[in-house]
């Protein structure tokens, strides 16, 4: 057997050397692939990319067979094919994990933007309320100055009483946010009252009396229009206060996560079930009893029970498992005095992660039940 001039012996020639020595040693590429195949990432590849995993396994076994049959070129080819399938599966898993992480980050960003916008609205409302109060205080100050001029005249006293009545009517409208709920009649009342004050200060008592009458009438109309809307605002504030008290109670319990969102109070419980099962663990009944207590405190609130899983396994299986877990929690709550007509189970599967599924800790964060105490539509 003749070697190539000026070069090393070909691969098949090296294998001939070992023909008398049993099975030849594995090539470096085959050993490297077996190290990847036996690594801790292998279970993730098998679960999330089963087709590529099987393709890689098939090529690997073909490589072993060729190796044992002393066909080095064929063994090398199958080893490289197996490696390509394996690295393709790895890249796709990493791409999916990155997409999940991006989705969770975008969700947190939207929540932060909503909180910032809510703070801006509250600031604007507070500034407007202060400005309106300052205008009314300025009107009262002008009325006090006008009183000093008209105190000797009986007519002035009568007109003052009517202007005072208009001021009180406007204050009542202000107290129920008529400037926001009924801006038309409220603004007309403000303008008429300003005219009444100007006329009263100038001694034009007839004009002041007429303007005060218009101001009182418009203020009364503003109150009538604004009161129903203001009562809705008060009810919403009462509900918000109730949710804050429920939040305080839930937050005081170790292992329980609670927050207030636009839709209501969200209480999150984790690790209620064994992996892949939908039967509630006995040691978790205490946490569900907290939900029962919250439901009794907010007895007018409907409750959505959302089930969430991590992304291991097929999405359709995760969706079905999350729905069964939500239904198990609903059965527990209804069995402990919570009206079934208030409860709605909802499986979300693995579509709404709150953490990175590539780590054990991240997956544990994603396996959860959300109990959403919904704000009523007022």
Secondary structure, DSSP 8 states (H G I E B T S, - for coil): ----TTS---HHHHHHHTGGGSS----HHHHHHHHHHTSTTHHHHHHH-HHHHHHHHHHHHHHHHHHHTT-HHHHHHHHHHHHHHHHHHHHHHHHHHHHHHHHHHHHHHHHHHHHHHHHHHHHHHHHHHHHHHHHHHHHHHHHHHHHHHHTT-HHHHHHHHHHHHHHHHHHHHHHTTHHHH-HHHHHHHHHHHHHHHHHHHTT-HHHHHHHHHHHHHHHHHHHHHHHHHHHHHHHHHHHHHHHHHHHHHHHTSTT-EEEEETTEEEEEEE--B-TT--SB-GGGHHHHHHHHHHHHHTTT--EEEEEE--S-S-HHHHHHHHHHHHHHHHHHHHHTT--GGGEEEEE-TTSS-SS-TTSHHHHHHHSEEEEEEE----
